[in-house]
Amino acid sequence: MDMYGKCGCIEEARNIFDKIIDKDVVSWTSMIDRYFKSSRWREGFSLFSELVSSCERPNEYTFAGVLNACADLTTEELGKQVHGYMTRVGFDPYSFASSSLVDMYTKCGNIESARHVVDGCPKPDLVSLTSLIGGYAQNGKPDEALKYFDLLLKSGTKPDHVTFVNVLSACTHAGLVEKGLEFFYSITEKHGLTHTSDHYTCLVDLLARSGRFEQLKSIISEMPMKPSKFLWASVLGGCSTHGNIDLAEEAAQELFKIEPENPVTYVTMANIYAAAGKWEDEGKMRKRMQEIGVTKKPGSSWTEIKRKRHVFIAADTSHPMYNQIVEFLGELRKKMKEEGYVPATSLVLHDVEDEQKEENLTYHSEKLAVAFAILSTEEGTAIKVFKNLRSCVDCHSAIKFISKITKRKITVRDSTRFHCFENGQCSCRDYW
């Protein structure tokens, strides 16, 4: 069964599983895991439900696999049910199932529940603490992240390279440049570890976001390994923020060599040219995309209401409540402007009229998802939205105003981090 599953023959594996008369927990766990590894999530969760109803009891490997699947899909409600079942049957707080539980909660944006799990462990392991540090970093709480890193060190637990990736990430998202540099050099000097490509990427990202490009170039030139695509993407992102066209072009050329069909590089460069008013270069970049057949990945956002996932794509009219959502967004836009909101129309293609630019921005996928969630929940209910791409500047600004007007706590998880909006402020402190 395991052989067929690992070779991708899931149906054959399931046929053998069904023929096993006396199934043990290893058989159940292996088949469930194969479904998840093949992205057949529904079948994996369904089989786990069958296991729970059987006479066999799941073990820590089963729980870890199911919780990891919940984390990958950001299905917090299902993860909570698994957590509740684990509590009822009793589970070893020292097991790595606890670490998977922490990871699930952090990836779903419930950092408080993640902390409760860690605080409830007699002696949290390295994986749990590292996940919690990363969760605080992604949720814009660098002080908490560094606090738990300090607790990790005081407990006598030796940090590994992943721990330092999360610590450096905490510094990056908060703009703590000097602190980040201090941690980076301590990896080798104080903790006896070797710098990895990920460590350099985090440091370069920190310097790029802060506009310290000369120092960044010096770091890259001294690296003992070849810069990765992630590092160059960080450089490009920093150049986009600070308008450094020359270095952006250098980073883009490196990215074109590594992954010539990645649309993000082309779109970012086109936007950099557009922001600088270099329309001829912007046009050439978009024409180049067309010539080689590269298309921009559509932005999609989703939210879960009453255990049902609702997915939105920009300007997609297929949702049954679309007209209500559009009408509600129109009302919100008027109130937002009264509060001082100014649409970031410079982000939209230059050959479109200003009024149309505002319309285009209004119907971005995360705005649609946020509006739907507000309409579908009781007043004052906190809402949570997930997005497959990085949030744009206009959506970030708009949702701050929406949180203030509707008196809602709105959490948006984009491709890089969580943004927790409340009373017109964001947890990232506009540093992202």
C-alpha positions in Angstrom: 0.0 0.0 0.0 2.8 2.4 1.0 4.7 1.6 -2.2 1.8 2.3 -4.5 1.0 5.5 -2.6 4.5 6.8 -2.9 4.6 6.0 -6.6 1.5 8.1 -7.1 -0.9 5.1 -7.6 -3.4 6.3 -5.1 -6.3 4.1 -6.3 -4.2 1.0 -6.1 -3.1 1.9 -2.6 -6.7 2.5 -1.5 -7.8 -0.9 -3.0 -5.2 -2.6 -0.9 -6.1 -0.6 2.2 -9.8 -1.6 1.8 -8.8 -5.3 1.6 -6.9 -5.1 4.9 -9.2 -6.9 7.4 -7.5 -5.9 10.6 -6.3 -2.3 10.0 -3.8 -0.9 12.5 -3.1 2.8 13.0 0.0 2.6 10.7 -2.2 1.5 7.8 -4.7 4.3 8.5 -2.0 7.0 8.9 -0.2 5.9 5.8 -3.3 6.0 3.6 -4.4 9.4 5.0 -0.9 10.8 4.5 -0.8 9.6 0.9 -4.1 11.5 0.2 -2.6 14.7 1.6 0.7 14.3 -0.2 -1.4 14.0 -3.4 -3.4 17.1 -2.6 -6.5 15.0 -2.3 -7.5 16.8 0.8 -11.2 15.9 1.0 -10.5 12.2 0.8 -7.8 12.5 3.4 -10.0 14.3 5.9 -12.8 11.9 5.2 -10.6 8.9 5.9 -9.5 10.5 9.1 -13.1 10.9 10.1 -13.6 7.1 9.5 -10.5 6.4 11.6 -12.0 8.5 14.5 -15.2 6.5 14.2 -13.4 3.1 14.2 -12.0 1.2 17.2 -8.5 2.2 16.3 -7.0 5.3 18.0 -4.9 7.9 16.0 -1.3 8.4 17.1 0.9 11.4 17.1 1.9 10.8 13.4 -1.7 10.8 12.4 -2.5 14.0 14.3 0.6 15.7 12.9 -0.3 14.8 9.3 -3.9 16.0 9.7 -2.8 19.3 11.4 -0.2 19.9 8.7 -2.9 19.6 6.1 -5.1 22.0 8.0 -2.1 24.4 8.1 -1.5 24.1 4.4 -5.2 24.8 3.6 -5.6 27.4 6.5 -8.7 25.6 7.6 -8.6 26.7 11.3 -12.1 25.4 12.2 -11.2 21.9 11.2 -7.8 22.3 13.0 -9.7 23.3 16.1 -11.9 20.2 15.9 -8.8 18.0 15.7 -7.3 19.9 18.7 -10.5 19.3 20.6 -10.4 15.5 19.8 -6.7 15.4 20.8 -7.6 16.9 24.1 -10.4 14.5 24.8 -8.4 11.4 24.0 -5.3 12.7 25.6 -2.0 13.4 23.8 1.6 13.6 24.8 2.5 17.3 25.1 6.1 16.3 24.4 5.2 14.8 21.0 5.7 16.5 17.7 1.9 16.6 17.3 2.1 19.6 19.7 4.5 21.3 17.3 2.2 20.7 14.4 -0.6 22.2 16.5 1.4 25.3 17.1 2.3 25.5 13.4 -1.4 25.1 12.4 -2.5 27.9 14.6 0.3 30.3 13.5 -0.4 29.7 9.8 -4.1 30.3 10.3 -3.3 33.6 12.1 -4.5 32.5 15.6 -1.3 33.4 17.4 -2.9 33.5 20.8 -4.0 29.8 20.6 -0.6 28.9 19.4 0.9 30.6 22.4 -1.5 28.8 24.7 -0.4 25.5 23.3 3.3 26.4 23.8 2.7 27.7 27.3 0.8 24.5 28.2 3.7 22.3 27.3 5.9 21.3 30.3 9.0 21.9 28.2 8.3 23.2 24.7 10.6 21.8 22.1 12.7 23.7 19.5 10.1 23.2 16.7 7.2 24.5 18.8 9.2 27.6 19.9 10.5 28.2 16.4 7.0 28.1 15.0 5.7 30.5 17.6 8.6 32.9 16.9 7.8 32.8 13.2 4.1 33.3 14.0 4.7 36.4 16.0 7.1 37.7 13.3 4.4 37.2 10.6 1.8 38.8 12.7 3.7 42.0 13.2 4.7 41.4 16.8 8.5 41.4 16.7 8.8 42.2 20.5 6.9 39.0 21.3 9.0 37.0 18.8 12.2 38.2 20.3 10.9 37.6 23.8 10.2 33.9 23.0 13.6 33.6 21.4 15.2 34.9 24.6 13.1 32.3 26.6 14.4 29.6 24.2 18.0 30.5 24.9 17.4 30.7 28.7 15.8 27.3 28.6 19.1 25.8 27.3 17.6 24.9 24.0 20.0 25.3 21.1 18.5 27.3 18.2 18.9 25.9 14.7 19.1 27.7 11.3 15.3 27.8 11.0 15.0 29.5 14.3 17.3 32.3 13.1 15.3 32.6 9.8 12.3 33.4 11.9 14.2 35.8 14.2 15.7 37.6 11.2 12.2 37.7 9.7 10.9 39.4 12.9 13.5 42.1 12.5 12.8 42.5 8.8 9.0 43.1 9.2 9.7 45.7 12.0 12.6 47.5 10.3 15.0 46.5 13.2 18.1 46.8 11.0 20.8 47.0 13.7 19.2 44.3 15.7 18.9 42.1 12.6 22.6 42.6 11.8 23.5 41.7 15.4 21.5 38.4 15.2 23.0 37.6 11.8 26.6 37.8 13.0 25.8 36.0 16.2 24.8 32.9 14.2 28.4 32.0 13.6 30.2 34.0 16.3 28.0 33.1 19.3 26.1 30.0 18.3 28.6 28.1 16.2 26.2 27.6 13.3 27.0 28.2 9.6 25.2 30.9 7.6 22.7 29.4 5.1 21.3 30.9 1.9 18.1 31.6 3.8 20.0 33.7 6.4 21.5 35.8 3.7 18.2 36.2 2.0 16.6 37.5 5.3 19.4 39.9 5.8 19.3 41.3 2.3 15.5 41.6 2.6 16.0 43.6 5.8 18.6 45.9 4.2 16.5 46.3 0.9 13.3 47.2 2.8 15.4 49.9 4.7 16.9 51.2 1.5 20.5 50.4 2.6 21.6 49.3 -0.9 25.3 49.9 -0.7 25.5 47.7 2.4 23.3 45.2 0.7 25.6 45.0 -2.4 28.6 44.5 -0.1 26.8 41.6 1.7 25.9 39.9 -1.7 29.5 40.2 -3.0 30.9 38.5 0.2 28.4 35.6 0.2 30.1 32.2 0.1 27.2 30.8 -2.0 25.5 31.9 -5.2 22.5 34.3 -4.5 19.2 32.5 -4.8 16.1 33.6 -6.7 14.5 34.5 -3.3 17.4 36.8 -2.5 17.1 38.6 -5.8 13.4 38.9 -5.4 14.0 40.6 -2.1 16.3 43.0 -3.7 13.8 43.8 -6.4 11.1 44.3 -3.8 13.2 46.8 -1.9 14.1 48.6 -5.1 10.3 48.9 -5.9 9.7 50.5 -2.5 12.5 53.0 -2.8 12.6 53.6 -6.6 16.1 52.3 -7.2 15.8 51.6 -10.9 19.4 50.7 -11.7 19.7 48.0 -9.0 16.2 46.8 -9.8 17.3 46.2 -13.4 20.3 44.2 -12.2 18.1 42.1 -9.9 15.6 41.5 -12.7 18.3 40.3 -15.1 19.4 37.8 -12.5 15.8 36.6 -12.0 15.3 36.3 -15.8 18.2 33.9 -15.9 17.0 31.8 -13.0 13.3 31.7 -13.8 12.5 33.4 -17.1 8.8 32.5 -17.0 8.0 34.0 -13.6 5.5 36.8 -14.2 6.2 38.6 -10.9 9.6 39.9 -12.1 8.1 41.4 -15.3 5.1 42.9 -13.5 7.3 44.4 -10.7 9.7 45.9 -13.2 6.8 47.3 -15.3 5.4 48.9 -12.1 8.8 50.3 -11.2 9.1 51.9 -14.6 5.5 53.2 -14.4 6.0 54.8 -11.0 9.1 56.6 -12.4 7.1 57.8 -15.4 9.3 55.7 -17.8 6.3 54.6 -19.9 8.4 53.5 -22.9 10.3 51.0 -20.7 7.1 50.0 -19.0 5.5 49.2 -22.4 8.5 47.3 -23.5 8.4 45.1 -20.4 4.7 44.3 -20.9 5.3 43.6 -24.6 8.1 41.2 -23.6 5.7 39.4 -21.4 3.3 39.0 -24.3 6.0 37.8 -26.7 7.2 35.0 -24.5 3.6 34.1 -23.3 4.0 35.0 -19.7 0.7 35.9 -18.0 0.2 37.5 -14.5 -1.1 35.1 -11.9 -4.6 36.3 -11.0 -5.1 37.5 -7.4 -7.6 35.5 -5.4 -8.8 35.9 -1.9 -10.9 33.7 0.3 -12.7 33.7 3.6 -14.6 31.0 5.5 -18.1 31.7 6.8 -20.0 28.9 8.6 -17.4 26.3 7.5 -17.8 27.2 3.9 -15.0 28.8 1.9 -15.9 31.7 -0.4 -13.3 32.5 -3.1 -13.1 35.9 -4.9 -11.1 37.0 -7.9 -10.8 40.7 -8.9 -13.9 41.9 -10.8 -15.4 38.3 -10.8 -19.2 38.6 -10.9 -20.0 35.0 -10.3 -20.6 35.1 -6.5 -24.3 35.1 -5.7 -23.9 38.2 -3.5 -21.8 40.1 -6.0 -24.3 43.0 -6.5 -24.7 43.4 -2.7 -21.0 43.4 -2.3 -20.5 46.0 -5.0 -23.2 48.2 -3.5 -21.7 47.9 0.0 -18.2 48.8 -1.3 -19.6 51.9 -3.0 -21.1 53.0 0.2 -17.8 52.3 2.1 -15.8 54.2 -0.5 -17.8 57.4 0.1 -17.3 57.1 3.9 -13.6 56.3 3.4 -13.1 59.4 1.4 -14.8 61.5 4.1 -12.2 60.0 6.5 -9.3 61.0 4.3 -8.8 58.0 2.1 -7.1 58.7 -1.2 -7.0 55.9 -3.8 -3.5 54.9 -5.0 -4.4 55.4 -8.6 -0.7 55.6 -9.6 -0.7 51.8 -9.3 -3.1 51.4 -12.2 -2.1 51.4 -15.8 -1.5 55.0 -17.0 -3.7 54.9 -20.1 -6.9 54.6 -18.0 -9.0 57.6 -16.8 -8.7 58.5 -13.1 -12.4 57.5 -12.5 -11.9 54.1 -14.1 -8.7 53.7 -12.1 -10.6 54.1 -8.8 -13.2 51.5 -10.1 -10.4 49.0 -10.9 -8.9 49.4 -7.4 -12.3 49.1 -5.7 -12.9 45.5 -6.9 -9.6 43.9 -6.0 -10.2 40.4 -4.6 -9.3 41.1 -0.9 -11.8 44.1 -0.9 -14.5 41.8 -2.2 -13.7 39.1 0.4 -13.6 41.7 3.2 -16.9 43.2 2.2 -18.6 39.8 1.9 -17.3 38.8 5.3 -18.7 42.0 6.9 -22.1 41.5 5.2 -22.2 37.8 6.3 -21.4 38.2 10.0 -22.8 39.9 13.0 -21.8 43.5 13.8 -18.5 43.5 15.7 -17.4 40.0 14.6 -13.7 39.7 13.8 -13.1 38.5 10.2 -10.2 36.8 8.5 -9.3 36.9 4.8 -6.5 35.0 3.0 -4.8 36.1 -0.3 -2.5 34.2 -2.7 -0.4 37.3 -3.6 1.0 40.2 -1.7 -1.5 42.9 -0.9 -1.3 46.1 -2.9 -0.7 49.4 -1.3 -4.2 50.7 -2.0 -5.9 47.6 -0.5 -3.7 47.9 2.6 -4.7 51.6 3.0 -8.4 51.0 2.2 -8.8 48.1 4.7 -7.3 50.3 7.5 -10.2 52.8 6.8 -12.7 50.0 6.5 -11.7 48.6 10.0 -12.2 52.0 11.5 -15.6 52.7 9.8 -17.1 49.3 10.5 -15.5 48.9 13.9 -14.2 45.5 12.9 -10.9 43.6 13.6 -9.9 42.5 10.1 -7.0 40.1 9.6 -5.6 39.7 6.1 -3.0 37.0 5.3 -1.2 37.7 2.1 1.7 35.8 0.5 4.2 37.0 3.0 2.6 37.9 6.4 -0.5 38.6 8.4 -1.9 42.2 8.5 -4.2 42.8 11.6 -6.3 45.9 11.0 -8.1 47.5 13.9 -9.4 51.0 14.4 -7.6 52.3 11.3 -4.2 50.9 12.2 -2.3 47.8 11.0 -0.1 45.5 13.0 2.7 45.9 10.4 2.9 49.6 11.2 2.9 50.3 7.5 6.3 48.6 7.3 5.9 45.7 4.9 
